[in-house]
Amino acid sequence: MMFKIEHTCNNARSGILKTKHGKIKTPFFMPVVTKGAAKYLSFPVLKELGSQCFISNAYLLFLKPGLDVIKESKGYHNFINWNKSIFTDSGGFQLLNKEFLISISDKGVKFRSPFNGDTHFIGPEELIKIQNTIGSDIAMVLDHLLGPNNSYEDHKVATNRTIDWAKRAINNHKNKDQLIFGIVQGGTFKDLRNYCAQEINKLPFDGLAIGGLAIGESKERMYEAIDYSLEYMDKKRPRYLMGVGSPEDIVKSIGKGVDCFDSIYPTKMARHGVIFTNRGQLKIWKEEYKHNYNPIEKDCDCEVCKNHTLAYLYHLYRAKEPNAKLLLSIHNIRFMHRLVERARQNIIAGTYDEFQKEFLESYLNNKG
């Protein structure tokens, strides 16, 4: 069995997701390794921090280093020397970027390379073949992503296109060692989310994902869209909320029954001097940390908290030392992994509701 739910606490669940490269304990968070490297974090460091897997971008890997290099290296895992699980995204997020997108039709997407300006046509068939060659453990289908300001009619077209592309992708999936996940779209519209989830759920995907959120809509609308999607997603399959990475959103979504997350948010915030703690976010550039000789968090087991003070981190950040971004990224990623580990422990113990309430009260009441 590829996915096994071992414990539940109301809607929250913990289990094991098996891939070619090992077992992943759920729920889990994935750092983003877009082009074969995590910003300011090496792969040995990611392993030390507790990363069970990460996600890369299939379209960008297709451009550079190219499928010829990946083939010669006997797969992406060998090329980057990573022996744990890897997800690959389709490049659907690039549909929001005018530098990438040239045009889109029912056939597929015409992309512009950010490296040299060359144009490439990528349909759902081509994209899944690219991922088959890359050899990731889990491939995501091509979906039509729209922003929150698009009309209902725009989202209806994109929803139907996403369903059609999903069918075409799964029919062309040939790598038996690779799992494949379908994606639910539909903006924040209840009927479109319900419909897309029902249709994607009918297909023999190994897992199901919720896409198109955390891109500018309100928190309230985002949570509603998650609920609309989950309502018709098979509870026996892993459920992945794409691109959502704030601590409060992850804790709330685990409580709704989501198993998997990815986001650039923790490392992006670290590069901007924002540190995650159980008592809320700390902004390291503030004067109050200049003479604070405590660690970020006394109970944190990351190397930053064990070896450095807030005063030192304040100094590095204000001095614009690159190591500030590295150290803060280390802490934020470890914080995210510890957070989902604690969520898992509380699901097993049957105390997830209490954990969620306590965490959100502490984190949100002190956020700023």
C-alpha positions in Angstrom: 0.0 0.0 0.0 1.5 3.3 -1.1 -0.2 5.5 1.5 -1.4 4.3 4.9 -3.2 6.4 7.5 -2.0 5.2 10.9 -3.7 7.7 13.3 -6.5 10.2 13.2 -7.7 13.0 15.5 -11.0 14.3 14.1 -10.1 15.3 10.6 -6.3 15.5 11.2 -4.4 12.4 10.3 -0.9 11.0 10.4 0.5 8.2 8.3 3.2 6.9 5.9 3.6 7.7 2.2 5.9 5.2 0.4 7.9 6.3 -2.6 10.8 4.7 -4.5 13.3 6.5 -2.3 11.8 5.7 1.1 9.0 6.3 3.5 7.7 9.8 4.4 6.0 10.4 7.7 2.9 12.5 7.3 2.0 15.3 7.7 5.1 16.9 6.3 6.5 20.1 4.9 8.7 20.4 1.7 11.3 23.1 1.2 11.4 24.4 -2.4 14.5 23.4 -4.5 13.4 25.0 -7.7 16.4 24.5 -10.0 18.4 21.9 -8.1 19.4 24.0 -5.2 17.8 25.5 -2.1 18.7 29.1 -1.5 21.4 29.4 1.2 20.9 25.7 2.2 23.0 22.7 1.0 21.5 19.2 0.7 23.4 17.9 3.8 22.0 20.8 5.8 18.5 20.0 4.6 18.9 16.4 5.8 20.2 17.6 9.2 17.2 19.9 9.5 14.8 16.9 9.0 13.7 17.4 5.4 12.1 14.1 4.2 11.7 15.4 0.7 11.6 18.6 -1.4 9.9 19.9 -4.6 11.6 21.0 -7.8 10.3 22.6 -11.0 10.1 20.2 -13.9 9.9 22.9 -16.6 13.0 24.8 -15.3 14.9 21.5 -15.0 13.9 20.7 -18.6 15.6 24.0 -19.6 18.6 23.7 -17.4 20.5 21.5 -16.9 18.4 19.8 -19.6 17.1 16.3 -20.0 20.3 15.1 -21.7 22.3 15.9 -18.6 19.8 14.3 -16.3 19.7 11.1 -18.5 23.5 11.0 -18.6 23.5 11.3 -14.8 21.0 8.4 -14.6 18.3 10.6 -13.1 17.9 13.8 -11.1 18.6 12.1 -7.8 22.0 11.0 -9.0 22.7 14.4 -10.6 22.2 16.3 -7.3 23.2 13.4 -5.0 20.0 13.3 -3.0 18.8 9.8 -1.8 15.5 10.9 -0.4 12.1 11.6 -2.0 11.5 14.4 -4.6 8.3 15.9 -5.9 8.4 17.8 -9.2 5.9 20.5 -10.0 4.6 21.1 -13.5 5.5 24.7 -14.0 1.8 25.7 -13.7 2.8 28.5 -11.2 4.8 30.1 -14.0 1.4 30.8 -15.7 1.1 33.8 -13.4 4.4 35.2 -14.6 4.3 37.3 -17.8 8.0 36.7 -18.3 7.3 33.0 -18.7 3.9 32.8 -20.3 3.4 33.6 -24.0 0.0 31.9 -24.7 -2.3 29.2 -23.4 -4.8 27.0 -25.2 -6.6 23.7 -24.7 -3.6 22.0 -26.3 -1.1 23.4 -23.7 1.2 26.3 -22.9 3.7 28.2 -24.9 6.5 29.3 -22.4 9.4 31.6 -22.8 12.7 30.5 -21.3 13.9 32.9 -18.6 17.5 31.9 -19.5 17.7 32.8 -23.2 14.2 33.8 -24.4 13.6 30.6 -26.4 10.0 29.5 -26.7 8.8 26.0 -25.8 5.4 24.4 -26.2 4.5 22.2 -23.2 1.3 20.2 -23.1 0.2 17.8 -20.4 1.6 14.9 -22.4 5.0 16.6 -22.9 5.2 17.7 -19.2 4.5 14.2 -17.8 7.1 12.7 -20.2 9.6 15.3 -18.9 8.9 14.2 -15.4 9.2 10.6 -16.3 12.7 11.3 -17.5 13.6 13.4 -14.5 12.7 10.4 -12.4 11.2 12.3 -9.4 9.3 10.2 -6.9 6.0 12.1 -7.4 5.0 14.0 -10.5 2.4 16.7 -10.6 0.2 17.2 -13.6 0.0 20.4 -15.7 -2.8 22.5 -14.4 -4.3 25.9 -15.4 -3.6 28.3 -12.6 -5.3 31.7 -12.4 -5.0 34.6 -10.0 -7.8 35.6 -7.5 -8.8 38.6 -9.6 -9.9 36.6 -12.7 -13.6 36.3 -13.4 -15.8 33.3 -12.7 -15.9 32.6 -16.4 -12.1 32.6 -16.6 -11.9 30.2 -13.7 -14.6 27.9 -15.3 -12.5 27.6 -18.5 -9.4 27.0 -16.4 -11.1 24.3 -14.3 -12.4 22.4 -17.3 -9.0 22.7 -18.9 -7.3 21.4 -15.7 -9.6 18.3 -15.7 -8.9 17.6 -19.4 -5.1 18.0 -18.9 -5.3 15.7 -15.9 -6.9 12.9 -18.0 -4.3 13.4 -20.8 -1.4 13.4 -18.3 -2.4 10.2 -16.5 -2.9 8.4 -19.9 0.7 9.3 -20.8 2.3 8.4 -17.5 4.8 5.6 -18.2 7.2 5.6 -15.2 6.1 2.8 -13.0 8.5 3.9 -10.2 6.9 7.3 -10.1 3.7 8.3 -8.3 1.4 10.9 -10.0 -0.9 13.4 -8.3 -3.8 15.3 -9.8 -4.6 18.9 -8.9 -7.9 20.6 -8.0 -8.4 24.1 -9.3 -11.4 26.4 -9.3 -10.3 29.6 -7.6 -12.4 30.4 -4.6 -15.7 29.4 -6.2 -17.5 26.7 -4.3 -19.2 25.0 -7.3 -16.0 25.0 -9.4 -13.9 23.6 -6.5 -16.5 21.0 -5.8 -16.8 20.0 -9.5 -13.1 19.9 -10.1 -12.5 17.8 -7.0 -15.1 15.3 -7.9 -13.7 14.9 -11.5 -10.1 14.7 -10.4 -11.1 12.3 -7.6 -12.6 9.9 -10.3 -9.2 9.5 -11.9 -6.7 6.8 -10.7 -4.2 9.3 -9.3 -1.9 8.2 -6.4 -2.6 11.4 -4.6 -4.7 14.6 -4.8 -3.5 18.2 -4.5 -5.2 21.5 -3.9 -3.7 24.2 -6.1 -4.3 27.9 -6.9 -4.3 29.3 -3.4 -2.1 31.6 -1.2 -1.7 33.9 -4.3 -3.5 37.0 -3.1 -6.9 35.9 -1.9 -8.0 36.6 1.7 -7.3 34.0 4.4 -11.1 33.5 4.8 -11.6 32.8 1.1 -8.5 30.5 1.1 -9.8 28.4 4.0 -13.2 28.1 2.3 -11.6 27.0 -1.0 -9.6 24.3 0.9 -12.9 23.1 2.5 -14.7 23.1 -0.9 -11.9 20.9 -2.3 -11.5 18.5 0.6 -15.2 17.8 0.6 -14.8 15.6 -2.5 -11.2 14.4 -2.2 -10.7 10.7 -1.3 -9.7 10.4 2.3 -7.7 7.3 1.6 -5.3 9.1 -0.7 -2.6 11.6 0.4 -3.8 15.2 0.1 -1.4 18.0 -0.7 -2.0 21.7 -0.3 0.4 23.4 -2.8 2.3 26.6 -2.1 0.9 27.2 1.4 3.7 27.7 4.0 2.8 30.0 6.9 2.9 28.2 10.2 -0.7 29.2 11.1 -2.0 28.0 7.7 -0.3 24.7 8.0 -1.6 24.0 11.5 -5.1 24.9 10.5 -4.9 22.9 7.3 -3.6 19.8 9.0 -6.7 20.1 11.3 -8.8 20.0 8.1 -7.2 16.8 6.9 -4.2 17.9 4.7 -1.1 15.8 4.7 1.5 17.6 2.7 2.7 21.2 2.1 5.4 23.1 0.2 6.3 26.8 0.1 9.1 29.3 -0.4 7.6 31.3 2.5 9.9 30.2 5.4 13.1 30.9 3.5 11.8 34.0 1.8 10.9 35.5 5.2 14.3 34.5 6.6 16.0 36.4 3.8 13.9 39.4 4.8 14.9 39.1 8.5 11.6 37.5 9.7 12.1 34.6 12.1 9.4 32.0 13.1 9.0 31.2 16.8 6.2 29.6 18.8 5.5 33.0 20.3 5.1 34.6 16.8 7.3 36.2 14.3 10.5 38.1 15.3 11.8 40.9 13.0 15.6 40.7 13.6 16.3 44.2 12.4 14.5 45.8 15.4 16.6 47.6 18.0 15.2 45.5 20.8 17.5 42.6 19.7 20.8 44.6 19.7 21.5 43.6 23.3 19.5 40.4 23.5 21.9 37.6 24.3 19.3 34.8 24.3 18.8 32.3 21.4 15.9 32.7 19.1 14.1 29.9 21.1 15.7 28.1 24.0 14.0 24.8 23.3 14.9 24.7 19.5 17.4 22.1 18.5 18.7 23.8 15.4 22.4 24.8 15.2 21.5 28.5 15.1 19.7 28.4 18.4 22.3 26.2 20.0 25.2 28.4 19.0 24.1 32.0 18.4 22.3 34.9 20.2 19.7 37.2 18.8 22.2 40.0 19.3 24.7 38.3 17.0 21.9 37.6 14.4 20.9 41.3 14.6 24.5 42.3 14.0 24.8 40.1 11.0 21.6 41.2 9.4 22.2 44.9 10.0 25.7 44.5 8.6 24.2 42.9 5.5 26.3 39.8 6.0 25.2 36.9 3.7 25.5 34.5 6.7 22.5 36.2 8.3 20.2 34.9 5.5 21.8 31.4 5.8 21.4 31.2 9.6 17.8 32.5 9.6 16.9 30.1 6.8 18.3 27.2 8.8 16.2 28.2 11.8 13.0 28.7 9.8 13.2 25.4 8.0 13.9 23.5 11.2 11.0 25.4 12.8 8.7 24.1 10.0 9.8 20.6 10.3 9.5 20.6 14.1 6.0 22.1 13.8 4.7 19.3 11.6 6.6 16.7 13.8 4.7 18.1 16.8 1.5 18.1 14.8 2.1 14.4 14.1 2.8 13.6 17.7 -0.4 15.3 18.9 -2.4 13.5 16.2 -1.0 10.2 17.5 -1.8 11.2 21.1 -5.3 12.3 20.2 -4.6 15.9 21.4 -4.4 17.7 18.0 -7.3 20.1 18.7 -5.7 21.2 22.0 -2.3 21.6 20.2 -3.8 23.7 17.4 -5.7 26.0 19.8 -2.6 26.5 22.0 -0.2 27.1 19.1 -2.5 29.5 17.2 -3.2 31.5 20.4 0.6 31.9 21.1 1.7 32.4 17.5 -1.0 34.8 16.3 -1.4 36.9 19.4 2.3 37.7 19.3 2.7 38.0 15.6 4.1 41.2 14.2 
